[in-house]
Structure formats: structure tokens, C-alpha cells
Amino acid sequence: MCLVEDIPFLMRTIYRLHGVIQFSCNTPPKSFLTYFYRLYCLPVLLVYGYCCYSWLDFYVNIADTSPTKVDLIISGIGIASSIVSLITFVVRNNKLKILLLELNAIKTKSPEAQKPETNWMKIGILSTVITHFVFMLVFPAFSDSCVYYFMPTAIGLSDHLFLDEILQYIRWEFTNINKELERYCIENVALNYQEMCRIDEFSLRHCDLVSVTIDINKLFDIVTISSMIAWLVYAIDFFYYLIHSLLVENTRITVLAFGISDAFLMLLWFSMMVRMYSRTQNEANQGAEFVHDAWNQYCKNLNAQKKIMSSLEQISLRLLNHKIYFTARNFFKLDETFCHMMIAAIATYVVILFQF
């Protein structure tokens, strides 16, 4: 069993419908269910393809105006982002399954069970998504456009929600390892040979977990890059229409309301991604601090055994060399600095919009 089977059925179904999960850890490699999970997302993709066709056909028959040109640019970027994401889902499928099985094999046998925390960010995202569907039911005339604009967001958002499930499990494992390292290194002043073996065992498990975490993140970074481009473009599009609605009196309130709802969803999505990466990175790098502090304490003790000091030094260097720093193909860091970069980019383009 791997992490996929522990995800609630409703969320697991959403991930399968959007093509994020195309496998089952309990299914044999060449069984019929393998192809079934591959084609599980086909109905949703057909609906999205029909909405793309009808919406682009609508653009061909209307006047060539500036808002129309902006919509065409946004539409093209949304379609490209969706295609890149779907191709990534297919290519990474087998590798992701193997890594999740490896992650399941790295378990800390801790007597303390982790309690599931209330993820208010995810609740807010799902509530906003439900608001989008209600909007489509109340205003059926905008259903095609809502699906057309919302579908690229839904594909990328589902992928990051699934990654949040994985990183939450990884954070639990790092927390258990850190508790054991803290118990041996900080609370225990005099270490013996058996305790040093336990510290070494947990440090090796920590390094294995770091390696698997980095490999898993590499499978998601292409979608992160395409999502970043979509965020930037959708934010510029929102501010463009906001300025346009202030200057034009006959702007429909429903279109503006949907734009505000979509911008709020983008903000929640962006905040969730920065939060999950930052929390996992901080939790993973905390274990090295415990061992390093213990080594510093032993260095101050003149009566400490040199063998234990040497072992602590080696373990400390090992953990310091296995710190996690999440990046997207090494283009940018996925922490608070990424948030600053996106705010600066959006602010720059908004200033350009006001000038021209």
C-alpha cells in the first residue's frame, strides 16, 4: 500500500478525473485496471476540448477589439499550460508510483501517531471551487466560458493539492525523525555506543527521505513552472479587466464577479503552494540543527569520548549536506522569496498597464 490509498475517496476521485493520478499501487502492471486508470480522465478532457472549440469559435465571429485580443492571449496560454500539464502526468506516471512505494518503505516506527491537521487553506480552495460551479449553474449563459477559463486552473490546482498530500506525509516522517534526534542529542547529555547507533540509523533514514522528497518534487516542477506563468497572466488579465470595467460603464457585474472569484482562487492556490514548500523545507532541515548542537556541546566537554565526538561530527556533516532547498528546475526557489518575486512581477506589469 502507498500514500494514494490513504487519500480520502472524494479527493482521490478528483485527482483521477483531472489525470493527476493514473495508477493504483495495488494493481498489477499489465492488468485491465492499469489502462482504466489511464483513461479515467478522458470524459473531463472531452468536455474541456468541446468548451475550447465552442469558445474559440465564438471569438472568430466577434469584432476585433482590444479585450478580445487579451482574451485570445489568455486562452492560448491556458491551453498550452493544460497540454504541458497533461503530458507531464502521462510521462511521470510510472516513476511517481515507484517513488511513492519507496516513500512508503521509509517509515519511522514511532509510538506517537500523527493526528490529521485541519487544512484551512484547502477548505478555502474547495469552497471557492464550489462557488465557481454554483456560478455556472446560476448563469448558464456563461457556463462554456467558465469551464474554459477554469479548467487550466483546475488541472494545475489538482496537481498541487495532490503534492500537498504527499508533502504532508513527508512532514510527518521528518517530524518523527526530528523527535528521535532531539531526544537522543539534546535531552541525553551522555551518549553511549548503542545510542550513537540509533542516531546514525535515524540520520540515514533522514537522508533517504530527503533523496526521495527531492526526486518527487522534480516530477512536479514542470507543472509548477506552467502554473507560475498562468498565475502571472491571469493576474495581469484580472487587473486589465478591472481597469477596463472602471472606465467602461456597461461592464457586466457577473463577468466582474467571476473575475474576482477566480483571482481569489489564484491567491489561495499560490499561498498554499508557498506554504507547503516552506513548511516541509523547515521541518526537514531542523534535524541537522539538533545533531550539530549536540556536537557543539561535546566539543565543550573536555572529558567527552573522542569516538563519540567524531561520530557526531560525521553525522552532523551528513545531515548538513542533505538539506532540502526546493526549486523549480533551478530557475527559482519555492519558498518565501518566490512569493516576493511574483508580487514584484505582477506589480511591474500593473504599473505598465496604468501607463499605457
PLY file of the C-alpha trace (Angstrom):
ply
format ascii 1.0
element vertex 356
property float x
property float y
property float z
element edge 355
property int vertex1
property int vertex2
end_header
0.00 0.00 0.00
1.22 3.53 -0.78
0.09 7.05 0.01
-2.57 7.09 -2.74
-4.72 4.56 -0.92
-4.73 6.71 2.24
-6.17 9.76 0.45
-9.93 10.26 1.01
-12.05 8.75 -1.76
-13.54 12.08 -2.89
-10.16 13.79 -3.29
-8.67 10.69 -4.93
-11.52 10.71 -7.46
-10.92 14.40 -8.22
-7.24 13.71 -8.83
-8.08 10.82 -11.16
-10.66 12.86 -13.10
-8.05 15.53 -13.82
-5.40 12.97 -14.80
-3.11 13.67 -11.83
-3.21 10.05 -10.58
-3.18 7.45 -13.36
-2.17 4.40 -11.35
-3.01 2.27 -8.34
-0.32 0.79 -6.13
-2.33 -2.41 -5.66
-2.85 -3.04 -9.40
-0.60 -5.48 -11.31
1.47 -3.83 -14.08
-0.36 -5.33 -17.10
-3.90 -5.70 -15.82
-7.03 -4.13 -17.33
-7.30 -1.66 -14.43
-3.97 -0.13 -15.47
-5.50 1.07 -18.75
-8.72 2.01 -16.97
-6.89 4.40 -14.65
-5.09 5.86 -17.65
-8.41 6.68 -19.37
-10.23 7.76 -16.21
-9.75 11.44 -17.04
-10.95 11.13 -20.66
-14.57 12.38 -20.09
-13.38 15.57 -18.38
-10.84 16.21 -21.13
-13.51 15.75 -23.81
-15.75 18.31 -22.08
-12.84 20.71 -21.86
-12.00 20.15 -25.54
-15.59 20.91 -26.55
-15.58 24.11 -24.48
-12.31 25.15 -26.13
-13.78 24.61 -29.57
-17.03 26.47 -28.86
-15.28 29.35 -27.11
-12.70 29.83 -29.88
-15.45 29.60 -32.49
-17.20 32.41 -30.63
-14.04 34.56 -30.84
-13.85 34.16 -34.62
-17.30 35.71 -35.11
-16.91 38.82 -32.94
-15.27 42.15 -33.58
-11.52 42.64 -33.36
-11.25 44.67 -30.16
-8.55 45.05 -27.52
-10.37 42.96 -24.86
-10.81 40.21 -27.45
-7.08 40.18 -28.20
-6.31 39.93 -24.49
-8.77 37.03 -24.14
-7.16 35.23 -27.06
-3.71 35.56 -25.48
-5.01 34.31 -22.13
-6.82 31.46 -23.86
-3.73 30.36 -25.75
-1.61 30.35 -22.60
-4.29 28.42 -20.71
-4.49 25.75 -23.42
-0.69 25.46 -23.60
-0.46 25.15 -19.80
-3.08 22.38 -19.78
-1.38 20.44 -22.57
2.02 20.64 -20.86
0.50 19.50 -17.56
-1.35 16.55 -19.11
1.75 15.37 -20.98
3.71 15.62 -17.72
1.11 13.48 -15.93
1.47 10.71 -18.52
5.28 10.79 -18.63
5.84 10.80 -14.86
3.20 8.15 -14.03
5.40 5.06 -13.56
8.23 6.99 -11.89
5.83 8.60 -9.41
4.37 5.21 -8.48
7.85 3.82 -7.77
8.82 6.84 -5.65
5.63 6.63 -3.59
6.34 2.97 -2.89
9.87 3.93 -1.81
8.41 6.64 0.40
6.09 4.10 2.00
9.10 1.89 2.78
10.78 4.71 4.74
8.76 4.69 7.94
9.72 5.73 11.42
8.34 3.28 13.93
7.23 5.97 16.33
4.68 5.15 19.05
3.10 8.58 18.60
0.55 8.60 15.79
0.23 11.79 13.80
-3.15 13.46 14.07
-4.50 14.87 10.79
-4.39 18.65 10.98
-7.18 20.87 9.71
-6.02 22.35 6.43
-7.96 25.62 6.27
-6.19 26.61 3.07
-7.51 23.54 1.28
-11.00 24.12 2.70
-10.93 27.67 1.33
-9.80 26.44 -2.08
-12.53 23.79 -2.29
-15.14 26.35 -1.16
-14.06 28.72 -3.93
-14.22 25.91 -6.48
-17.77 25.11 -5.36
-18.58 28.82 -5.80
-17.41 28.56 -9.41
-19.75 25.64 -10.07
-22.66 27.47 -8.43
-21.87 30.45 -10.66
-22.14 28.21 -13.73
-25.49 26.81 -12.56
-26.98 30.22 -11.76
-25.73 31.80 -15.01
-25.84 29.02 -17.63
-25.05 31.51 -20.41
-21.50 31.74 -19.04
-21.03 28.00 -18.49
-18.80 27.48 -21.53
-16.58 30.42 -20.69
-16.38 29.42 -17.01
-15.31 25.88 -17.85
-12.92 27.19 -20.48
-11.16 29.58 -18.11
-11.42 27.39 -15.02
-10.20 24.09 -16.49
-6.48 25.01 -16.83
-6.60 26.25 -13.24
-8.33 23.06 -12.09
-5.70 20.81 -13.68
-2.74 22.63 -12.13
-4.55 23.11 -8.82
-5.38 19.40 -8.55
-1.74 18.55 -9.12
-0.59 20.85 -6.31
-3.31 19.60 -3.96
-2.04 16.07 -4.55
1.52 17.25 -3.94
0.33 18.85 -0.70
-0.96 15.43 0.41
2.46 13.91 -0.31
4.41 16.68 1.42
2.14 16.47 4.46
3.01 12.79 4.83
6.70 13.63 4.36
6.48 16.33 7.04
5.06 13.76 9.46
8.03 11.47 8.82
10.52 14.31 9.27
8.75 15.31 12.49
9.11 11.78 13.88
12.79 11.65 12.93
13.41 15.07 14.47
11.74 14.00 17.73
14.03 10.98 17.96
17.13 13.04 17.14
16.12 15.67 19.69
15.51 13.01 22.34
18.94 11.44 21.85
21.02 14.54 21.09
19.52 17.31 23.22
17.87 15.60 26.19
20.55 12.95 26.66
23.85 14.51 27.76
25.96 11.34 27.95
25.69 9.18 24.83
26.78 5.55 24.70
27.57 3.31 21.73
24.02 1.96 21.30
22.52 5.44 21.31
25.06 6.57 18.71
23.97 3.66 16.52
20.36 4.80 16.85
21.29 8.37 15.93
23.21 7.09 12.91
20.22 4.96 11.89
17.82 7.91 12.05
20.27 10.13 10.16
20.49 7.57 7.33
16.71 7.36 7.24
16.60 11.15 7.14
18.96 11.22 4.14
16.90 8.59 2.30
13.75 10.60 2.93
15.45 13.76 1.64
16.51 11.99 -1.57
13.02 10.63 -2.23
11.47 14.05 -1.49
13.75 15.81 -3.97
13.03 13.18 -6.65
9.27 13.55 -6.10
9.49 17.33 -6.36
11.31 17.03 -9.70
8.24 15.29 -11.12
6.05 18.27 -10.21
8.27 21.23 -11.10
7.21 21.45 -14.77
3.58 21.89 -13.71
4.77 24.46 -11.16
6.51 26.47 -13.87
3.49 26.36 -16.19
1.25 27.29 -13.26
3.51 30.25 -12.44
3.10 31.53 -15.99
-0.67 31.05 -15.74
-0.79 32.92 -12.40
1.13 35.84 -13.86
-1.03 36.03 -16.97
-4.33 35.63 -15.11
-3.31 38.33 -12.60
-2.47 40.74 -15.41
-5.74 39.84 -17.14
-7.70 40.48 -13.94
-6.17 43.91 -13.41
-6.67 44.73 -17.08
-10.39 43.98 -16.87
-10.62 45.76 -13.54
-9.22 48.92 -15.11
-11.42 48.40 -18.17
-14.55 48.00 -16.02
-13.79 51.24 -14.18
-13.57 53.11 -17.47
-16.49 51.43 -19.25
-19.88 51.82 -17.59
-21.68 48.92 -19.31
-19.45 46.21 -17.84
-21.47 43.19 -16.70
-21.36 42.60 -12.96
-21.44 38.82 -13.45
-18.24 38.86 -15.50
-16.52 41.07 -12.93
-17.74 38.85 -10.06
-16.38 35.74 -11.75
-13.06 37.51 -12.30
-12.81 38.45 -8.63
-13.66 34.88 -7.59
-11.06 33.49 -9.97
-8.41 35.93 -8.68
-9.20 34.89 -5.10
-8.78 31.23 -6.07
-5.42 32.02 -7.66
-4.33 33.80 -4.48
-5.29 30.80 -2.31
-3.56 28.42 -4.70
-0.39 30.49 -4.68
-0.42 30.79 -0.87
-0.96 27.04 -0.44
1.99 26.20 -2.67
4.42 28.56 -0.93
3.18 27.35 2.47
3.57 23.63 1.78
7.08 24.02 0.38
8.25 26.32 3.18
6.88 24.12 5.98
8.38 20.94 4.53
11.75 22.61 3.96
11.90 23.99 7.50
10.87 20.68 9.08
13.37 18.69 7.01
16.32 20.95 7.84
15.64 21.01 11.58
17.20 17.61 12.28
20.68 18.79 11.27
20.47 21.55 13.89
19.84 19.06 16.72
22.86 16.92 15.87
25.05 19.97 15.29
24.07 21.43 18.69
24.87 18.11 20.39
28.27 18.04 18.70
28.96 21.59 19.92
28.11 20.55 23.49
30.51 17.60 23.30
33.26 19.82 21.94
32.99 21.96 25.09
33.24 18.88 27.32
36.89 18.01 27.88
36.03 14.57 29.27
33.93 13.51 26.26
34.91 10.41 24.32
36.69 11.22 21.08
34.96 8.38 19.26
31.51 9.78 20.06
32.63 13.30 19.10
33.94 12.01 15.77
30.70 10.10 15.09
28.57 13.15 15.91
30.72 15.28 13.63
30.28 12.85 10.73
26.52 12.60 11.27
26.23 16.39 11.54
28.12 16.89 8.26
25.98 14.22 6.60
22.74 15.96 7.61
24.07 19.41 6.71
24.95 18.12 3.22
21.44 16.66 2.82
19.40 19.78 3.43
16.35 20.41 1.25
16.03 23.50 -0.90
13.00 23.24 -3.19
13.44 24.71 -6.67
11.63 24.53 -9.99
14.27 23.22 -12.40
16.73 25.51 -10.58
15.04 28.55 -12.13
13.74 29.90 -8.82
13.37 28.84 -5.20
9.99 27.65 -3.96
9.86 29.48 -0.65
9.03 32.98 0.59
11.40 34.50 -1.97
9.20 33.04 -4.72
6.28 34.98 -3.26
8.30 38.20 -3.35
9.30 37.55 -6.97
5.70 37.01 -8.11
4.45 40.13 -6.31
7.21 42.20 -7.92
6.44 40.81 -11.39
2.69 41.45 -11.09
3.25 44.94 -9.69
5.57 45.78 -12.60
3.02 44.77 -15.23
0.20 46.56 -13.41
2.24 49.79 -13.48
2.77 49.27 -17.21
-1.00 48.83 -17.67
-1.71 52.09 -15.87
0.82 53.92 -18.02
-0.46 52.65 -21.34
0 1
1 2
2 3
3 4
4 5
5 6
6 7
7 8
8 9
9 10
10 11
11 12
12 13
13 14
14 15
15 16
16 17
17 18
18 19
19 20
20 21
21 22
22 23
23 24
24 25
25 26
26 27
27 28
28 29
29 30
30 31
31 32
32 33
33 34
34 35
35 36
36 37
37 38
38 39
39 40
40 41
41 42
42 43
43 44
44 45
45 46
46 47
47 48
48 49
49 50
50 51
51 52
52 53
53 54
54 55
55 56
56 57
57 58
58 59
59 60
60 61
61 62
62 63
63 64
64 65
65 66
66 67
67 68
68 69
69 70
70 71
71 72
72 73
73 74
74 75
75 76
76 77
77 78
78 79
79 80
80 81
81 82
82 83
83 84
84 85
85 86
86 87
87 88
88 89
89 90
90 91
91 92
92 93
93 94
94 95
95 96
96 97
97 98
98 99
99 100
100 101
101 102
102 103
103 104
104 105
105 106
106 107
107 108
108 109
109 110
110 111
111 112
112 113
113 114
114 115
115 116
116 117
117 118
118 119
119 120
120 121
121 122
122 123
123 124
124 125
125 126
126 127
127 128
128 129
129 130
130 131
131 132
132 133
133 134
134 135
135 136
136 137
137 138
138 139
139 140
140 141
141 142
142 143
143 144
144 145
145 146
146 147
147 148
148 149
149 150
150 151
151 152
152 153
153 154
154 155
155 156
156 157
157 158
158 159
159 160
160 161
161 162
162 163
163 164
164 165
165 166
166 167
167 168
168 169
169 170
170 171
171 172
172 173
173 174
174 175
175 176
176 177
177 178
178 179
179 180
180 181
181 182
182 183
183 184
184 185
185 186
186 187
187 188
188 189
189 190
190 191
191 192
192 193
193 194
194 195
195 196
196 197
197 198
198 199
199 200
200 201
201 202
202 203
203 204
204 205
205 206
206 207
207 208
208 209
209 210
210 211
211 212
212 213
213 214
214 215
215 216
216 217
217 218
218 219
219 220
220 221
221 222
222 223
223 224
224 225
225 226
226 227
227 228
228 229
229 230
230 231
231 232
232 233
233 234
234 235
235 236
236 237
237 238
238 239
239 240
240 241
241 242
242 243
243 244
244 245
245 246
246 247
247 248
248 249
249 250
250 251
251 252
252 253
253 254
254 255
255 256
256 257
257 258
258 259
259 260
260 261
261 262
262 263
263 264
264 265
265 266
266 267
267 268
268 269
269 270
270 271
271 272
272 273
273 274
274 275
275 276
276 277
277 278
278 279
279 280
280 281
281 282
282 283
283 284
284 285
285 286
286 287
287 288
288 289
289 290
290 291
291 292
292 293
293 294
294 295
295 296
296 297
297 298
298 299
299 300
300 301
301 302
302 303
303 304
304 305
305 306
306 307
307 308
308 309
309 310
310 311
311 312
312 313
313 314
314 315
315 316
316 317
317 318
318 319
319 320
320 321
321 322
322 323
323 324
324 325
325 326
326 327
327 328
328 329
329 330
330 331
331 332
332 333
333 334
334 335
335 336
336 337
337 338
338 339
339 340
340 341
341 342
342 343
343 344
344 345
345 346
346 347
347 348
348 349
349 350
350 351
351 352
352 353
353 354
354 355
